[in-house]
Amino acid sequence: MQQGSTMTPEGTVIMRADPDTITAATLAVLGAIENVTQTFGAYYGHEGTEAAVKNVQRRTTAVIRLSRKWRDQMKQDAQQRPHRDSDIQV
């Protein structure tokens, strides 16, 4: 994330990275965790596997919801305030 952001001369942090790419990477990791949890839980017969999988699924839903919220807010912010950094495209 640090490499995907920059500061304006006024000190405002601006994202350079595509938020959708960051979200997709996060969801890929959560999906992998869900699969591993379910697979090993079933294989080893652990109690609570279903609850653990549902917990990961709730977190996945939260990431999607927050990502949409932040993306929309970023677009609103970009439209309200022109950027001085010529590398940034809105």
PDB file of N, CA, C and O in Angstrom:
ATOM      1  N   MET A   1       0.828  -1.191   0.000  1.00  0.00           N
ATOM      2  CA  MET A   1       0.000   0.000   0.000  1.00  0.00           C
ATOM      3  C   MET A   1       0.871   1.253   0.000  1.00  0.00           C
ATOM      4  O   MET A   1       0.543   2.232  -0.671  1.00  0.00           O
ATOM      5  N   GLN A   2       1.963   1.235   0.736  1.00  0.00           N
ATOM      6  CA  GLN A   2       2.800   2.417   0.805  1.00  0.00           C
ATOM      7  C   GLN A   2       3.348   2.767  -0.576  1.00  0.00           C
ATOM      8  O   GLN A   2       3.426   3.945  -0.925  1.00  0.00           O
ATOM      9  N   GLN A   3       3.725   1.772  -1.360  1.00  0.00           N
ATOM     10  CA  GLN A   3       4.249   2.021  -2.693  1.00  0.00           C
ATOM     11  C   GLN A   3       3.150   2.466  -3.645  1.00  0.00           C
ATOM     12  O   GLN A   3       3.435   3.029  -4.702  1.00  0.00           O
ATOM     13  N   GLY A   4       1.914   2.223  -3.284  1.00  0.00           N
ATOM     14  CA  GLY A   4       0.789   2.578  -4.136  1.00  0.00           C
ATOM     15  C   GLY A   4       0.177   3.916  -3.800  1.00  0.00           C
ATOM     16  O   GLY A   4      -0.920   4.222  -4.268  1.00  0.00           O
ATOM     17  N   SER A   5       0.861   4.735  -2.992  1.00  0.00           N
ATOM     18  CA  SER A   5       0.295   6.022  -2.620  1.00  0.00           C
ATOM     19  C   SER A   5       1.355   7.118  -2.720  1.00  0.00           C
ATOM     20  O   SER A   5       2.554   6.845  -2.778  1.00  0.00           O
ATOM     21  N   THR A   6       0.887   8.345  -2.738  1.00  0.00           N
ATOM     22  CA  THR A   6       1.780   9.504  -2.777  1.00  0.00           C
ATOM     23  C   THR A   6       1.127  10.628  -1.982  1.00  0.00           C
ATOM     24  O   THR A   6      -0.037  10.540  -1.592  1.00  0.00           O
ATOM     25  N   MET A   7       1.882  11.662  -1.754  1.00  0.00           N
ATOM     26  CA  MET A   7       1.368  12.822  -1.029  1.00  0.00           C
ATOM     27  C   MET A   7       1.294  14.014  -1.969  1.00  0.00           C
ATOM     28  O   MET A   7       2.174  14.211  -2.807  1.00  0.00           O
ATOM     29  N   THR A   8       0.237  14.809  -1.823  1.00  0.00           N
ATOM     30  CA  THR A   8       0.144  16.068  -2.557  1.00  0.00           C
ATOM     31  C   THR A   8       1.024  17.093  -1.835  1.00  0.00           C
ATOM     32  O   THR A   8       1.461  16.847  -0.711  1.00  0.00           O
ATOM     33  N   PRO A   9       1.281  18.215  -2.460  1.00  0.00           N
ATOM     34  CA  PRO A   9       2.043  19.262  -1.764  1.00  0.00           C
ATOM     35  C   PRO A   9       1.375  19.731  -0.465  1.00  0.00           C
ATOM     36  O   PRO A   9       2.041  20.235   0.439  1.00  0.00           O
ATOM     37  N   GLU A  10       0.055  19.558  -0.386  1.00  0.00           N
ATOM     38  CA  GLU A  10      -0.664  19.946   0.835  1.00  0.00           C
ATOM     39  C   GLU A  10      -0.603  18.880   1.920  1.00  0.00           C
ATOM     40  O   GLU A  10      -1.056  19.117   3.040  1.00  0.00           O
ATOM     41  N   GLY A  11      -0.048  17.700   1.604  1.00  0.00           N
ATOM     42  CA  GLY A  11       0.074  16.642   2.593  1.00  0.00           C
ATOM     43  C   GLY A  11      -1.037  15.615   2.579  1.00  0.00           C
ATOM     44  O   GLY A  11      -1.136  14.810   3.505  1.00  0.00           O
ATOM     45  N   THR A  12      -1.881  15.618   1.550  1.00  0.00           N
ATOM     46  CA  THR A  12      -2.966  14.653   1.438  1.00  0.00           C
ATOM     47  C   THR A  12      -2.445  13.365   0.794  1.00  0.00           C
ATOM     48  O   THR A  12      -1.707  13.417  -0.190  1.00  0.00           O
ATOM     49  N   VAL A  13      -2.823  12.221   1.343  1.00  0.00           N
ATOM     50  CA  VAL A  13      -2.422  10.939   0.769  1.00  0.00           C
ATOM     51  C   VAL A  13      -3.335  10.608  -0.402  1.00  0.00           C
ATOM     52  O   VAL A  13      -4.558  10.703  -0.295  1.00  0.00           O
ATOM     53  N   ILE A  14      -2.730  10.217  -1.522  1.00  0.00           N
ATOM     54  CA  ILE A  14      -3.483   9.846  -2.719  1.00  0.00           C
ATOM     55  C   ILE A  14      -3.045   8.456  -3.143  1.00  0.00           C
ATOM     56  O   ILE A  14      -1.854   8.144  -3.159  1.00  0.00           O
ATOM     57  N   MET A  15      -4.032   7.615  -3.488  1.00  0.00           N
ATOM     58  CA  MET A  15      -3.738   6.260  -3.952  1.00  0.00           C
ATOM     59  C   MET A  15      -3.271   6.288  -5.393  1.00  0.00           C
ATOM     60  O   MET A  15      -3.919   6.897  -6.244  1.00  0.00           O
ATOM     61  N   ARG A  16      -2.157   5.639  -5.676  1.00  0.00           N
ATOM     62  CA  ARG A  16      -1.692   5.458  -7.042  1.00  0.00           C
ATOM     63  C   ARG A  16      -2.118   4.078  -7.559  1.00  0.00           C
ATOM     64  O   ARG A  16      -2.348   3.897  -8.755  1.00  0.00           O
ATOM     65  N   ALA A  17      -2.216   3.138  -6.669  1.00  0.00           N
ATOM     66  CA  ALA A  17      -2.584   1.773  -7.058  1.00  0.00           C
ATOM     67  C   ALA A  17      -4.087   1.695  -7.320  1.00  0.00           C
ATOM     68  O   ALA A  17      -4.869   2.466  -6.764  1.00  0.00           O
ATOM     69  N   ASP A  18      -4.459   0.785  -8.147  1.00  0.00           N
ATOM     70  CA  ASP A  18      -5.875   0.581  -8.456  1.00  0.00           C
ATOM     71  C   ASP A  18      -6.540  -0.120  -7.274  1.00  0.00           C
ATOM     72  O   ASP A  18      -6.160  -1.241  -6.938  1.00  0.00           O
ATOM     73  N   PRO A  19      -7.521   0.513  -6.639  1.00  0.00           N
ATOM     74  CA  PRO A  19      -8.173  -0.101  -5.487  1.00  0.00           C
ATOM     75  C   PRO A  19      -8.801  -1.458  -5.812  1.00  0.00           C
ATOM     76  O   PRO A  19      -8.847  -2.340  -4.955  1.00  0.00           O
ATOM     77  N   ASP A  20      -9.283  -1.629  -7.043  1.00  0.00           N
ATOM     78  CA  ASP A  20      -9.886  -2.910  -7.414  1.00  0.00           C
ATOM     79  C   ASP A  20      -8.844  -4.028  -7.446  1.00  0.00           C
ATOM     80  O   ASP A  20      -9.150  -5.172  -7.112  1.00  0.00           O
ATOM     81  N   THR A  21      -7.621  -3.700  -7.844  1.00  0.00           N
ATOM     82  CA  THR A  21      -6.547  -4.700  -7.851  1.00  0.00           C
ATOM     83  C   THR A  21      -6.179  -5.094  -6.425  1.00  0.00           C
ATOM     84  O   THR A  21      -5.962  -6.270  -6.130  1.00  0.00           O
ATOM     85  N   ILE A  22      -6.112  -4.112  -5.557  1.00  0.00           N
ATOM     86  CA  ILE A  22      -5.802  -4.390  -4.150  1.00  0.00           C
ATOM     87  C   ILE A  22      -6.902  -5.253  -3.537  1.00  0.00           C
ATOM     88  O   ILE A  22      -6.617  -6.207  -2.814  1.00  0.00           O
ATOM     89  N   THR A  23      -8.145  -4.921  -3.823  1.00  0.00           N
ATOM     90  CA  THR A  23      -9.278  -5.704  -3.311  1.00  0.00           C
ATOM     91  C   THR A  23      -9.239  -7.126  -3.850  1.00  0.00           C
ATOM     92  O   THR A  23      -9.459  -8.080  -3.104  1.00  0.00           O
ATOM     93  N   ALA A  24      -8.963  -7.275  -5.140  1.00  0.00           N
ATOM     94  CA  ALA A  24      -8.912  -8.612  -5.737  1.00  0.00           C
ATOM     95  C   ALA A  24      -7.830  -9.465  -5.080  1.00  0.00           C
ATOM     96  O   ALA A  24      -8.043 -10.653  -4.836  1.00  0.00           O
ATOM     97  N   ALA A  25      -6.686  -8.877  -4.795  1.00  0.00           N
ATOM     98  CA  ALA A  25      -5.610  -9.621  -4.132  1.00  0.00           C
ATOM     99  C   ALA A  25      -6.030 -10.041  -2.722  1.00  0.00           C
ATOM    100  O   ALA A  25      -5.761 -11.162  -2.289  1.00  0.00           O
ATOM    101  N   THR A  26      -6.688  -9.132  -2.019  1.00  0.00           N
ATOM    102  CA  THR A  26      -7.171  -9.446  -0.671  1.00  0.00           C
ATOM    103  C   THR A  26      -8.195 -10.571  -0.714  1.00  0.00           C
ATOM    104  O   THR A  26      -8.148 -11.486   0.108  1.00  0.00           O
ATOM    105  N   LEU A  27      -9.120 -10.506  -1.668  1.00  0.00           N
ATOM    106  CA  LEU A  27     -10.147 -11.544  -1.783  1.00  0.00           C
ATOM    107  C   LEU A  27      -9.548 -12.886  -2.182  1.00  0.00           C
ATOM    108  O   LEU A  27     -10.037 -13.933  -1.756  1.00  0.00           O
ATOM    109  N   ALA A  28      -8.493 -12.868  -2.994  1.00  0.00           N
ATOM    110  CA  ALA A  28      -7.828 -14.118  -3.369  1.00  0.00           C
ATOM    111  C   ALA A  28      -7.224 -14.791  -2.137  1.00  0.00           C
ATOM    112  O   ALA A  28      -7.311 -16.009  -1.979  1.00  0.00           O
ATOM    113  N   VAL A  29      -6.615 -13.994  -1.273  1.00  0.00           N
ATOM    114  CA  VAL A  29      -6.034 -14.543  -0.043  1.00  0.00           C
ATOM    115  C   VAL A  29      -7.137 -15.086   0.868  1.00  0.00           C
ATOM    116  O   VAL A  29      -7.014 -16.187   1.405  1.00  0.00           O
ATOM    117  N   LEU A  30      -8.207 -14.319   1.042  1.00  0.00           N
ATOM    118  CA  LEU A  30      -9.311 -14.792   1.884  1.00  0.00           C
ATOM    119  C   LEU A  30      -9.941 -16.064   1.319  1.00  0.00           C
ATOM    120  O   LEU A  30     -10.315 -16.961   2.075  1.00  0.00           O
ATOM    121  N   GLY A  31     -10.058 -16.145  -0.004  1.00  0.00           N
ATOM    122  CA  GLY A  31     -10.589 -17.357  -0.629  1.00  0.00           C
ATOM    123  C   GLY A  31      -9.693 -18.552  -0.371  1.00  0.00           C
ATOM    124  O   GLY A  31     -10.181 -19.651  -0.106  1.00  0.00           O
ATOM    125  N   ALA A  32      -8.391 -18.348  -0.447  1.00  0.00           N
ATOM    126  CA  ALA A  32      -7.449 -19.429  -0.173  1.00  0.00           C
ATOM    127  C   ALA A  32      -7.540 -19.867   1.285  1.00  0.00           C
ATOM    128  O   ALA A  32      -7.500 -21.062   1.578  1.00  0.00           O
ATOM    129  N   ILE A  33      -7.660 -18.912   2.193  1.00  0.00           N
ATOM    130  CA  ILE A  33      -7.793 -19.244   3.619  1.00  0.00           C
ATOM    131  C   ILE A  33      -9.076 -20.031   3.863  1.00  0.00           C
ATOM    132  O   ILE A  33      -9.088 -20.993   4.631  1.00  0.00           O
ATOM    133  N   GLU A  34     -10.153 -19.615   3.202  1.00  0.00           N
ATOM    134  CA  GLU A  34     -11.419 -20.337   3.341  1.00  0.00           C
ATOM    135  C   GLU A  34     -11.265 -21.784   2.883  1.00  0.00           C
ATOM    136  O   GLU A  34     -11.714 -22.707   3.562  1.00  0.00           O
ATOM    137  N   ASN A  35     -10.629 -21.978   1.731  1.00  0.00           N
ATOM    138  CA  ASN A  35     -10.438 -23.337   1.202  1.00  0.00           C
ATOM    139  C   ASN A  35      -9.558 -24.189   2.104  1.00  0.00           C
ATOM    140  O   ASN A  35      -9.872 -25.351   2.361  1.00  0.00           O
ATOM    141  N   VAL A  36      -8.472 -23.626   2.582  1.00  0.00           N
ATOM    142  CA  VAL A  36      -7.564 -24.376   3.463  1.00  0.00           C
ATOM    143  C   VAL A  36      -8.262 -24.727   4.769  1.00  0.00           C
ATOM    144  O   VAL A  36      -8.146 -25.852   5.257  1.00  0.00           O
ATOM    145  N   THR A  37      -8.983 -23.769   5.332  1.00  0.00           N
ATOM    146  CA  THR A  37      -9.708 -24.014   6.587  1.00  0.00           C
ATOM    147  C   THR A  37     -10.714 -25.142   6.422  1.00  0.00           C
ATOM    148  O   THR A  37     -10.800 -26.046   7.253  1.00  0.00           O
ATOM    149  N   GLN A  38     -11.469 -25.073   5.339  1.00  0.00           N
ATOM    150  CA  GLN A  38     -12.493 -26.088   5.108  1.00  0.00           C
ATOM    151  C   GLN A  38     -11.858 -27.456   4.829  1.00  0.00           C
ATOM    152  O   GLN A  38     -12.309 -28.471   5.361  1.00  0.00           O
ATOM    153  N   THR A  39     -10.828 -27.480   4.007  1.00  0.00           N
ATOM    154  CA  THR A  39     -10.188 -28.747   3.627  1.00  0.00           C
ATOM    155  C   THR A  39      -9.526 -29.421   4.823  1.00  0.00           C
ATOM    156  O   THR A  39      -9.785 -30.592   5.100  1.00  0.00           O
ATOM    157  N   PHE A  40      -8.670 -28.681   5.534  1.00  0.00           N
ATOM    158  CA  PHE A  40      -7.978 -29.298   6.665  1.00  0.00           C
ATOM    159  C   PHE A  40      -8.933 -29.601   7.814  1.00  0.00           C
ATOM    160  O   PHE A  40      -8.781 -30.607   8.506  1.00  0.00           O
ATOM    161  N   GLY A  41      -9.921 -28.725   8.015  1.00  0.00           N
ATOM    162  CA  GLY A  41     -10.898 -28.987   9.068  1.00  0.00           C
ATOM    163  C   GLY A  41     -11.666 -30.265   8.813  1.00  0.00           C
ATOM    164  O   GLY A  41     -11.884 -31.063   9.725  1.00  0.00           O
ATOM    165  N   ALA A  42     -12.080 -30.459   7.560  1.00  0.00           N
ATOM    166  CA  ALA A  42     -12.807 -31.685   7.210  1.00  0.00           C
ATOM    167  C   ALA A  42     -11.887 -32.901   7.277  1.00  0.00           C
ATOM    168  O   ALA A  42     -12.285 -33.957   7.769  1.00  0.00           O
ATOM    169  N   TYR A  43     -10.673 -32.754   6.790  1.00  0.00           N
ATOM    170  CA  TYR A  43      -9.733 -33.876   6.765  1.00  0.00           C
ATOM    171  C   TYR A  43      -9.390 -34.348   8.177  1.00  0.00           C
ATOM    172  O   TYR A  43      -9.369 -35.547   8.456  1.00  0.00           O
ATOM    173  N   TYR A  44      -9.122 -33.390   9.060  1.00  0.00           N
ATOM    174  CA  TYR A  44      -8.725 -33.747  10.418  1.00  0.00           C
ATOM    175  C   TYR A  44      -9.906 -33.858  11.379  1.00  0.00           C
ATOM    176  O   TYR A  44      -9.730 -34.217  12.543  1.00  0.00           O
ATOM    177  N   GLY A  45     -11.107 -33.552  10.894  1.00  0.00           N
ATOM    178  CA  GLY A  45     -12.295 -33.702  11.728  1.00  0.00           C
ATOM    179  C   GLY A  45     -12.390 -32.713  12.867  1.00  0.00           C
ATOM    180  O   GLY A  45     -12.903 -33.050  13.934  1.00  0.00           O
ATOM    181  N   HIS A  46     -11.908 -31.504  12.667  1.00  0.00           N
ATOM    182  CA  HIS A  46     -11.952 -30.498  13.729  1.00  0.00           C
ATOM    183  C   HIS A  46     -13.361 -29.975  13.919  1.00  0.00           C
ATOM    184  O   HIS A  46     -14.075 -29.703  12.954  1.00  0.00           O
ATOM    185  N   GLU A  47     -13.747 -29.838  15.169  1.00  0.00           N
ATOM    186  CA  GLU A  47     -15.008 -29.187  15.471  1.00  0.00           C
ATOM    187  C   GLU A  47     -14.835 -27.690  15.245  1.00  0.00           C
ATOM    188  O   GLU A  47     -13.747 -27.149  15.446  1.00  0.00           O
ATOM    189  N   GLY A  48     -15.879 -27.039  14.839  1.00  0.00           N
ATOM    190  CA  GLY A  48     -15.807 -25.600  14.638  1.00  0.00           C
ATOM    191  C   GLY A  48     -15.344 -25.181  13.258  1.00  0.00           C
ATOM    192  O   GLY A  48     -15.205 -23.988  12.986  1.00  0.00           O
ATOM    193  N   THR A  49     -15.103 -26.154  12.378  1.00  0.00           N
ATOM    194  CA  THR A  49     -14.642 -25.812  11.030  1.00  0.00           C
ATOM    195  C   THR A  49     -15.685 -24.976  10.300  1.00  0.00           C
ATOM    196  O   THR A  49     -15.347 -23.989   9.647  1.00  0.00           O
ATOM    197  N   GLU A  50     -16.942 -25.366  10.408  1.00  0.00           N
ATOM    198  CA  GLU A  50     -18.011 -24.628   9.722  1.00  0.00           C
ATOM    199  C   GLU A  50     -18.072 -23.183  10.222  1.00  0.00           C
ATOM    200  O   GLU A  50     -18.231 -22.255   9.430  1.00  0.00           O
ATOM    201  N   ALA A  51     -17.945 -23.000  11.525  1.00  0.00           N
ATOM    202  CA  ALA A  51     -17.971 -21.652  12.098  1.00  0.00           C
ATOM    203  C   ALA A  51     -16.771 -20.842  11.620  1.00  0.00           C
ATOM    204  O   ALA A  51     -16.895 -19.649  11.346  1.00  0.00           O
ATOM    205  N   ALA A  52     -15.616 -21.482  11.519  1.00  0.00           N
ATOM    206  CA  ALA A  52     -14.421 -20.787  11.048  1.00  0.00           C
ATOM    207  C   ALA A  52     -14.568 -20.363   9.591  1.00  0.00           C
ATOM    208  O   ALA A  52     -14.173 -19.258   9.220  1.00  0.00           O
ATOM    209  N   VAL A  53     -15.133 -21.235   8.773  1.00  0.00           N
ATOM    210  CA  VAL A  53     -15.351 -20.908   7.363  1.00  0.00           C
ATOM    211  C   VAL A  53     -16.345 -19.753   7.240  1.00  0.00           C
ATOM    212  O   VAL A  53     -16.141 -18.839   6.441  1.00  0.00           O
ATOM    213  N   LYS A  54     -17.410 -19.791   8.022  1.00  0.00           N
ATOM    214  CA  LYS A  54     -18.395 -18.707   7.981  1.00  0.00           C
ATOM    215  C   LYS A  54     -17.769 -17.379   8.420  1.00  0.00           C
ATOM    216  O   LYS A  54     -18.130 -16.323   7.900  1.00  0.00           O
ATOM    217  N   ASN A  55     -16.842 -17.426   9.365  1.00  0.00           N
ATOM    218  CA  ASN A  55     -16.144 -16.230   9.812  1.00  0.00           C
ATOM    219  C   ASN A  55     -15.321 -15.632   8.663  1.00  0.00           C
ATOM    220  O   ASN A  55     -15.332 -14.419   8.453  1.00  0.00           O
ATOM    221  N   VAL A  56     -14.618 -16.478   7.931  1.00  0.00           N
ATOM    222  CA  VAL A  56     -13.847 -16.004   6.780  1.00  0.00           C
ATOM    223  C   VAL A  56     -14.787 -15.430   5.722  1.00  0.00           C
ATOM    224  O   VAL A  56     -14.480 -14.409   5.106  1.00  0.00           O
ATOM    225  N   GLN A  57     -15.917 -16.075   5.513  1.00  0.00           N
ATOM    226  CA  GLN A  57     -16.882 -15.574   4.532  1.00  0.00           C
ATOM    227  C   GLN A  57     -17.440 -14.205   4.937  1.00  0.00           C
ATOM    228  O   GLN A  57     -17.644 -13.345   4.081  1.00  0.00           O
ATOM    229  N   ARG A  58     -17.685 -14.000   6.226  1.00  0.00           N
ATOM    230  CA  ARG A  58     -18.155 -12.693   6.707  1.00  0.00           C
ATOM    231  C   ARG A  58     -17.086 -11.623   6.465  1.00  0.00           C
ATOM    232  O   ARG A  58     -17.399 -10.493   6.091  1.00  0.00           O
ATOM    233  N   ARG A  59     -15.836 -11.992   6.682  1.00  0.00           N
ATOM    234  CA  ARG A  59     -14.752 -11.037   6.441  1.00  0.00           C
ATOM    235  C   ARG A  59     -14.630 -10.711   4.964  1.00  0.00           C
ATOM    236  O   ARG A  59     -14.347  -9.572   4.596  1.00  0.00           O
ATOM    237  N   THR A  60     -14.841 -11.703   4.124  1.00  0.00           N
ATOM    238  CA  THR A  60     -14.807 -11.480   2.678  1.00  0.00           C
ATOM    239  C   THR A  60     -15.895 -10.500   2.268  1.00  0.00           C
ATOM    240  O   THR A  60     -15.651  -9.585   1.482  1.00  0.00           O
ATOM    241  N   THR A  61     -17.086 -10.691   2.796  1.00  0.00           N
ATOM    242  CA  THR A  61     -18.196  -9.784   2.503  1.00  0.00           C
ATOM    243  C   THR A  61     -17.874  -8.378   2.987  1.00  0.00           C
ATOM    244  O   THR A  61     -18.188  -7.404   2.303  1.00  0.00           O
ATOM    245  N   ALA A  62     -17.261  -8.258   4.141  1.00  0.00           N
ATOM    246  CA  ALA A  62     -16.898  -6.944   4.677  1.00  0.00           C
ATOM    247  C   ALA A  62     -15.867  -6.259   3.780  1.00  0.00           C
ATOM    248  O   ALA A  62     -15.953  -5.053   3.549  1.00  0.00           O
ATOM    249  N   VAL A  63     -14.896  -7.014   3.274  1.00  0.00           N
ATOM    250  CA  VAL A  63     -13.892  -6.438   2.378  1.00  0.00           C
ATOM    251  C   VAL A  63     -14.557  -5.889   1.124  1.00  0.00           C
ATOM    252  O   VAL A  63     -14.227  -4.790   0.676  1.00  0.00           O
ATOM    253  N   ILE A  64     -15.477  -6.634   0.564  1.00  0.00           N
ATOM    254  CA  ILE A  64     -16.174  -6.182  -0.645  1.00  0.00           C
ATOM    255  C   ILE A  64     -16.964  -4.902  -0.360  1.00  0.00           C
ATOM    256  O   ILE A  64     -16.901  -3.940  -1.125  1.00  0.00           O
ATOM    257  N   ARG A  65     -17.695  -4.905   0.729  1.00  0.00           N
ATOM    258  CA  ARG A  65     -18.514  -3.745   1.087  1.00  0.00           C
ATOM    259  C   ARG A  65     -17.639  -2.506   1.336  1.00  0.00           C
ATOM    260  O   ARG A  65     -17.943  -1.421   0.840  1.00  0.00           O
ATOM    261  N   LEU A  66     -16.566  -2.670   2.097  1.00  0.00           N
ATOM    262  CA  LEU A  66     -15.685  -1.539   2.395  1.00  0.00           C
ATOM    263  C   LEU A  66     -14.943  -1.065   1.151  1.00  0.00           C
ATOM    264  O   LEU A  66     -14.735   0.135   0.973  1.00  0.00           O
ATOM    265  N   SER A  67     -14.551  -1.980   0.307  1.00  0.00           N
ATOM    266  CA  SER A  67     -13.854  -1.615  -0.921  1.00  0.00           C
ATOM    267  C   SER A  67     -14.724  -0.715  -1.791  1.00  0.00           C
ATOM    268  O   SER A  67     -14.257   0.290  -2.327  1.00  0.00           O
ATOM    269  N   ARG A  68     -15.972  -1.081  -1.921  1.00  0.00           N
ATOM    270  CA  ARG A  68     -16.902  -0.255  -2.704  1.00  0.00           C
ATOM    271  C   ARG A  68     -17.061   1.129  -2.077  1.00  0.00           C
ATOM    272  O   ARG A  68     -17.063   2.145  -2.772  1.00  0.00           O
ATOM    273  N   LYS A  69     -17.192   1.149  -0.760  1.00  0.00           N
ATOM    274  CA  LYS A  69     -17.351   2.417  -0.051  1.00  0.00           C
ATOM    275  C   LYS A  69     -16.132   3.304  -0.254  1.00  0.00           C
ATOM    276  O   LYS A  69     -16.277   4.486  -0.566  1.00  0.00           O
ATOM    277  N   TRP A  70     -14.930   2.753  -0.083  1.00  0.00           N
ATOM    278  CA  TRP A  70     -13.697   3.535  -0.210  1.00  0.00           C
ATOM    279  C   TRP A  70     -13.469   3.990  -1.645  1.00  0.00           C
ATOM    280  O   TRP A  70     -13.028   5.114  -1.881  1.00  0.00           O
ATOM    281  N   ARG A  71     -13.772   3.112  -2.611  1.00  0.00           N
ATOM    282  CA  ARG A  71     -13.614   3.479  -4.016  1.00  0.00           C
ATOM    283  C   ARG A  71     -14.530   4.652  -4.351  1.00  0.00           C
ATOM    284  O   ARG A  71     -14.109   5.612  -4.997  1.00  0.00           O
ATOM    285  N   ASP A  72     -15.783   4.570  -3.910  1.00  0.00           N
ATOM    286  CA  ASP A  72     -16.728   5.659  -4.164  1.00  0.00           C
ATOM    287  C   ASP A  72     -16.267   6.956  -3.498  1.00  0.00           C
ATOM    288  O   ASP A  72     -16.361   8.028  -4.095  1.00  0.00           O
ATOM    289  N   GLN A  73     -15.772   6.861  -2.274  1.00  0.00           N
ATOM    290  CA  GLN A  73     -15.289   8.050  -1.564  1.00  0.00           C
ATOM    291  C   GLN A  73     -14.072   8.639  -2.270  1.00  0.00           C
ATOM    292  O   GLN A  73     -13.949   9.859  -2.380  1.00  0.00           O
ATOM    293  N   MET A  74     -13.175   7.785  -2.747  1.00  0.00           N
ATOM    294  CA  MET A  74     -11.993   8.258  -3.449  1.00  0.00           C
ATOM    295  C   MET A  74     -12.390   9.013  -4.719  1.00  0.00           C
ATOM    296  O   MET A  74     -11.807  10.051  -5.033  1.00  0.00           O
ATOM    297  N   LYS A  75     -13.384   8.493  -5.449  1.00  0.00           N
ATOM    298  CA  LYS A  75     -13.853   9.167  -6.660  1.00  0.00           C
ATOM    299  C   LYS A  75     -14.459  10.527  -6.325  1.00  0.00           C
ATOM    300  O   LYS A  75     -14.208  11.510  -7.023  1.00  0.00           O
ATOM    301  N   GLN A  76     -15.250  10.583  -5.267  1.00  0.00           N
ATOM    302  CA  GLN A  76     -15.844  11.855  -4.854  1.00  0.00           C
ATOM    303  C   GLN A  76     -14.760  12.858  -4.478  1.00  0.00           C
ATOM    304  O   GLN A  76     -14.811  14.021  -4.880  1.00  0.00           O
ATOM    305  N   ASP A  77     -13.780  12.400  -3.705  1.00  0.00           N
ATOM    306  CA  ASP A  77     -12.683  13.280  -3.293  1.00  0.00           C
ATOM    307  C   ASP A  77     -11.914  13.797  -4.502  1.00  0.00           C
ATOM    308  O   ASP A  77     -11.554  14.973  -4.559  1.00  0.00           O
ATOM    309  N   ALA A  78     -11.662  12.915  -5.469  1.00  0.00           N
ATOM    310  CA  ALA A  78     -10.901  13.306  -6.650  1.00  0.00           C
ATOM    311  C   ALA A  78     -11.660  14.319  -7.494  1.00  0.00           C
ATOM    312  O   ALA A  78     -11.051  15.205  -8.094  1.00  0.00           O
ATOM    313  N   GLN A  79     -12.967  14.199  -7.545  1.00  0.00           N
ATOM    314  CA  GLN A  79     -13.768  15.137  -8.333  1.00  0.00           C
ATOM    315  C   GLN A  79     -13.880  16.499  -7.651  1.00  0.00           C
ATOM    316  O   GLN A  79     -14.007  17.522  -8.324  1.00  0.00           O
ATOM    317  N   GLN A  80     -13.834  16.516  -6.339  1.00  0.00           N
ATOM    318  CA  GLN A  80     -13.985  17.763  -5.601  1.00  0.00           C
ATOM    319  C   GLN A  80     -12.699  18.571  -5.540  1.00  0.00           C
ATOM    320  O   GLN A  80     -12.737  19.794  -5.406  1.00  0.00           O
ATOM    321  N   ARG A  81     -11.557  17.891  -5.637  1.00  0.00           N
ATOM    322  CA  ARG A  81     -10.288  18.582  -5.466  1.00  0.00           C
ATOM    323  C   ARG A  81      -9.334  18.158  -6.579  1.00  0.00           C
ATOM    324  O   ARG A  81      -8.941  16.992  -6.633  1.00  0.00           O
ATOM    325  N   PRO A  82      -8.956  19.070  -7.462  1.00  0.00           N
ATOM    326  CA  PRO A  82      -8.012  18.693  -8.524  1.00  0.00           C
ATOM    327  C   PRO A  82      -6.634  18.380  -7.931  1.00  0.00           C
ATOM    328  O   PRO A  82      -6.203  19.012  -6.966  1.00  0.00           O
ATOM    329  N   HIS A  83      -5.961  17.406  -8.518  1.00  0.00           N
ATOM    330  CA  HIS A  83      -4.647  16.988  -8.027  1.00  0.00           C
ATOM    331  C   HIS A  83      -3.555  17.769  -8.730  1.00  0.00           C
ATOM    332  O   HIS A  83      -3.681  18.118  -9.904  1.00  0.00           O
ATOM    333  N   ARG A  84      -2.505  18.034  -8.018  1.00  0.00           N
ATOM    334  CA  ARG A  84      -1.381  18.759  -8.582  1.00  0.00           C
ATOM    335  C   ARG A  84      -0.320  17.817  -9.135  1.00  0.00           C
ATOM    336  O   ARG A  84       0.599  18.258  -9.825  1.00  0.00           O
ATOM    337  N   ASP A  85      -0.434  16.552  -8.848  1.00  0.00           N
ATOM    338  CA  ASP A  85       0.536  15.566  -9.319  1.00  0.00           C
ATOM    339  C   ASP A  85       0.109  15.114 -10.723  1.00  0.00           C
ATOM    340  O   ASP A  85      -0.952  14.510 -10.884  1.00  0.00           O
ATOM    341  N   SER A  86       0.926  15.403 -11.725  1.00  0.00           N
ATOM    342  CA  SER A  86       0.562  15.102 -13.113  1.00  0.00           C
ATOM    343  C   SER A  86       0.517  13.604 -13.402  1.00  0.00           C
ATOM    344  O   SER A  86      -0.047  13.193 -14.416  1.00  0.00           O
ATOM    345  N   ASP A  87       1.106  12.772 -12.520  1.00  0.00           N
ATOM    346  CA  ASP A  87       1.089  11.323 -12.722  1.00  0.00           C
ATOM    347  C   ASP A  87      -0.264  10.713 -12.374  1.00  0.00           C
ATOM    348  O   ASP A  87      -0.555   9.589 -12.783  1.00  0.00           O
ATOM    349  N   ILE A  88      -1.085  11.430 -11.634  1.00  0.00           N
ATOM    350  CA  ILE A  88      -2.340  10.878 -11.135  1.00  0.00           C
ATOM    351  C   ILE A  88      -3.451  11.176 -12.120  1.00  0.00           C
ATOM    352  O   ILE A  88      -3.670  12.324 -12.507  1.00  0.00           O
ATOM    353  N   GLN A  89      -4.144  10.128 -12.518  1.00  0.00           N
ATOM    354  CA  GLN A  89      -5.276  10.279 -13.417  1.00  0.00           C
ATOM    355  C   GLN A  89      -6.542   9.903 -12.674  1.00  0.00           C
ATOM    356  O   GLN A  89      -6.580   8.893 -11.971  1.00  0.00           O
ATOM    357  N   VAL A  90      -7.564  10.700 -12.825  1.00  0.00           N
ATOM    358  CA  VAL A  90      -8.838  10.453 -12.148  1.00  0.00           C
ATOM    359  C   VAL A  90      -9.825   9.905 -13.143  1.00  0.00           C
ATOM    360  O   VAL A  90     -10.969   9.623 -12.787  1.00  0.00           O
TER     361      VAL A  90
END
